C-alpha cells in the first residue's frame, strides 16, 4: 500500500466515524457537525469531488437541501463516480424533490435503473418513486417500489413482479 492510499483510507475512516456519530449530535449543534465535515474536507487536495459530496451530505442531513444541491452538482461535475457518485445522484434527486423540482430528480435517476446493479438499486427505485409521485405519476412509482420489494419477499416474488409490470403496461 502506498502512502497516498494509507492517507485516503485514514481519511475515509475518519469520515465514516464522523457519520457514525451523527445521530448523537443534537439538532441545535448541526453547525458543529458541519464544521467537523468541513475540517475533514479541508484535508483533501484541491478539486477533489469528495469535498463537495461530503459537505452536501452534511447540509442535507441537517435539513438544508437548498445548500446541498449545488454541492452535489459540483461533486458530480468534478467527476465523482462509482458508489459515491450513485449516492450523490440519489441524494441529489431527493433534495431536488424536497425543493419542488421532482422532474429534475426523475431525469437524474431514470438512467440509474439500467446502471450496473449494486446495493443502492432499491434506494434508486424508492427515491425515483417519490419523485414520480410528486409529479402525480403514482402508478409508475408504485410499480417501481413493488418491483424492488418483490425480490425481497419469501414468497409471491413472481406475482408481485407481474403486478408491478401491470401497473405501467398499457391496458389492452
PyMOL commands that set and color helices and strands:
alter all, ss='L'
color gray80, all
select helices_A, chain A and resi 3-20+22-24+27-41+49-61+65-77+82-98+102-114+121-134+138-150+157-168
alter helices_A, ss='H'
color red, helices_A
deselect
rebuild
show_as cartoon
